[in-house]
Amino acid sequence: MDAKKTARKILDESYVGTMATVQQGKPFSRYMTFFTEDFTLYTATSKKTDKVDELEQNPNTHILIGYDGEGFGDEYLEIMGTVTISDEESMKKKVWNEHMEPYFTGPEDPDLVILKVTPDSMRLMNKKGEDPQDIQF
């Protein structure tokens, strides 16, 4: 399977990854749940979180997604991207699912925002000991 197809497979099958922002000039990472469309990633959060404040000041992010924890050779993606914060109803309805119910009253919750991650670059890592492969999208 070529690198782009492998990347697509990882994005289709992996939902949890780490997302780094910049907090007081230093990187800060947290686990997030992602939904994808093509090579664009989406994640839901509250507009009252530190990450939203951080992204308003610096919209750059670094995401790791796809590592299964099996050990050496696990394929994963390293994504550098730019984040747009959206409170559009259509976007919230698109991403909404029942797993968000403990945190939000529904897609109309005024605290719910969607972080849209547009990749600037993407690399496939650890493919059976091969060098990292840049993904063209």
N, C-alpha and C positions, 0 to 999 in steps of 0.2 A: 504494500500500500504506500502511495507517495505521501510526502509530508503534509500536503494540504488536506488530503482525505483523512489522514490520521488526526490532524488538528480538528477537523469537522467532527470526527467520531468522538474525540475527547470532549468537545463542547456539547455534543448531543447527549453524552452519557454521564457527564460530571456536573454536579450541581453545587458542591461546596468547594470553595477555594479561599485563599487569603487575598485581601485587598489592602494595599499600603497607601497611606496618605502622608502628608508632611505636617507634623505637629511641633510647633516651636522650633522649626528648622531641622527637625530630626524625623526619620521615617517611623511610622507607627502602623502596625499591621493588625488586622482582625479577620476572623472567619466570616464569610458572607455566603449567602445562597444566591446563585446566579441562574438566570434564564437567558437563552440565546436565540437570536434570529440572524441567520447568516453568521457573520463574525462579530456582530455587535452583542455586547453583554448588557443585561439589565439586572438590577437588584433593588429590593425595596428596603426602606429605612424610615425612621422618624425624622422629621425636619428639626427636631430638638436635640439631635445627637451631635457629638463633637465632630464626627466625620463630615457632616454637612457644613459646619463652620469651617473646617479645614479645607474642604473642596471649594468653598466659595472664595477662599483666599488663594488657593493653588489647586487648579482642577486636574493636575497630573496624578496618575495612579500607576501602580505596578501590581499585577495580579499573577498568582500562581494557581493553576487549576489542573486537575487530572491525576495527580499522584495517588496511587491506590495503597501505598504503604507496604507493598510486597518486597521492596528492597531494591538493590542495584538493577538498573535497566528499566525501571518503571518509566513509562513515557508521561510527560506532563508538558503544559504550556506555560511559557513566561510571556506575559502580555504587558506592554507599556501602552497606556491610553490616556485619553482626555475625557473627563466626566462632565456631563450636563445634568443638572438637577431639574426634574420635571414634576409639577403637580397637576398636569393635564389629566382630566378625568378619563379620556380614552386610553392613555398610557397606564393609568392605575388599574383600570378594568382589564386591560390586556395582561398584566402581570399578576393580578390578584389570584390567590388560591386559598383553600381552607386552612393551610398551615399558618397563614398570617392572622387568623382569628384571635389567638391569644394576645396579639399585640395591637391590633387595629379593629375598629368596629365594622369596617368594610371598605370597599374601594373609594367610598365617599368621605372617609375619615380625613379631616383637615390636616392631621399631623403626618399622614402618609405621603411620602415622596418617592419617586423612582429615580435611581441613578442610572443614567445611560452611559455606558463606557464604549467610546469609539476607539478601536485600536489604532495606535500610531505604528506599532510594530508588534510582531508575534514570532516567537521561536519555539520550535519543538525540541524538547530537551530529553536526554537520556535514552534515546532510541537505540537500545541494545548496544550501548557503548559508542555509537556514532557521534560525530561532532554535531553541535546544535545546528538546526536547519531553519532558515528564515522562511516564514510563510508569506506568500504573495496572495493578497485578496483584493 
